[in-house]
Amino acid sequence: MNAHEQEKELQLVTNVMGTVKSFLGVVWDKIIESIHDYILNPDYRDIILYAPLARRGSLANRPFTTKLGYELAGGENSDDIIPLAAAMEIANCSITYIEDRIIDDDEFIGRKKALHKVHGVGLALLASNGLKSIARSIIFEYEEKCKRATFKKMINLFEDIFREVDLGQFLDITYGEKATATYEDARIINEMRTGEFIKKCAQMGAIYADADAETFAIISKAFRIYGTAVQDKNDYNDVMGVDGAPGSYGQDIRLYKKTKPIVKALELANEEQKEVLKRIFGKKDASEDEVRKVSDIIHECGAMEFVLRDINEASGKAIEALYLLPDSKAKEDAIGYFKALKYFEEIYRLFK
């Protein structure tokens, strides 16, 4: 790709991400409004609002993925999808930004202290339950908007999200305890957790639009590939400290989470570098200098090249899967959205 073509592609991505940012603004408003509507006790409501407010304004993939799934399947009323998109992000706040933080004993949601570090594990779990309840309630609002069979599929899919994510979390924990974790292990975990979750968001939108079986299969394939790459990107961000990225730089290093870049670095590093990695990995009070030292080694030994290759290949494969769908504005948006994986450093600056 020459410089002109790259500039043109980046402009497409920037335009699509501008649409994403506008849509997310509406979705975050709906999330906050729904929490106020369903939770009347102000003290309990404040605890439930904690994670969504910590996330508000950041690049959230699940709502826009829900919208794309709906529109790719022929859905035309984008306003009607907003509550459903909000429900999927509310579920994500519960799973990823409360429960995962507790399991990993992570200190932060983005650059804000994690809920369980501020209010304790008990109240954090209650907030997580409250968010799931609100998400379910929003989905039940669709019972009168669609056919009974469609609504039943939506409910079943929503419950599947929690089963699949719990399985992914189980595999993540047991995999992390392995003495000889591999790059392939890390790929499977990323696919089982984030890949499955994001795929199901797109499927939720497609189901609501009454997608036919062929369209549903295409959407499922494309967004599972994309969702897995999103987690690869998140793992890259944590290790490299990308400007404007959500999440806290270096937490995977401090917690010794066996992500793709960390596992690959242990494979490729020389003996001297490995000694440094082994000394710092899992050191929860590691300084910024120590984290940066590990980050530099991971980059220098070539581990990040493998992760970036996977991200770029996934972007192409997800786009390729969409070629089987008829041309539409939704398809153009989805292609631009998938291409954004290659430009994530530029994209994060839009959401700072």
Secondary structure by P-SEA (a helix, b strand, c coil): ccaaaaaaaaaaaaaaaaaaaaaaaaaaaaaaaaaaaccccaaaaaaaaaaaaaaccccccaaaaaaaaaaaacccccccaaaaaaaaaaaaaaccccaaaaaaccccccccccccccccaaaaaaaaaaaaaaaaaaaacccccccaaaaaaaaaaaaaaaaaaaaaaaaaaaaaacccccaaaaaaaaaacaaaaaaaaaaaaaaaacccaaaaaaaaaaaaaaaaaaaaaaaaaaaacccccccccccccccccccaaaaaaaacccaaaaaaaaaccccccccaaaaaaaaaaaaaaaaaaaaaaaaaaaaaaaaaaaccccccaaaaaaaaaaaccccaaaaaaaac
